Amino acid sequence: MRILVTTIPFSGMKIDAPIAKDPLNARLQEGSEEGAVTFTEDPLVDITLTRTHGGVMVKGVVTGTCLQGCSTCGDTVPHEVISTVDWLLQTSSDRAGLDDELDDPGVIVYEGDHINLEDQLQETLILNLSPFWHPPRDAQDMCTLCRRQCSAKAWSSGEPKESAAPESRPSLGSLLKGALAEKKKR
């Protein structure tokens, strides 16, 4: 998503566009042997760029659907990631002085007339992923996606309490919990 900054009007410019999922998934796989998180669709960007005297304000959201392992039961389930974007784009000449060289997470410094926001948008999604994510639960403590009772209370016996939807094969989480419970018995 390469933008010519000089064409951004003071009244603002809206961008509704997807970013490619393949480079994002490649970044997520760096350094890991198996894909813990995989985006299934191109994430959508909905941002507004407004020119100011100190740079360009960027505000909006980035949303994407990914597959991620539940931190409670270990099953891979889909969920939506929503990240808020609130940045100030500045050229190095717009910086006030030497003291402004400090890293500010809300300020993106660029050179020239163009800026490519793809890397920053990918980072926004990646930093919003939690390794301890689990699907929301309803009032009966049932997972809203797999319809099982996969909360920590349900694992006290080593096996999850099944709901009306039977599972055809045990999950990695249930196998690990069962092994831990068996080891405690010895």
Secondary structure as UniProt FT lines:
FT   STRAND          2..4
FT   HELIX           5..7
FT   TURN            10..11
FT   STRAND          13..18
FT   HELIX           21..29
FT   TURN            30..31
FT   STRAND          37..39
FT   STRAND          44..52
FT   TURN            53..54
FT   STRAND          55..69
FT   TURN            71..73
FT   STRAND          76..91
FT   HELIX           92..94
FT   HELIX           98..101
FT   TURN            105..106
FT   STRAND          107..110
FT   STRAND          114..116
FT   HELIX           118..127
FT   TURN            131..132
FT   TURN            139..140
FT   TURN            144..146
FT   HELIX           152..157
FT   HELIX           172..185
//
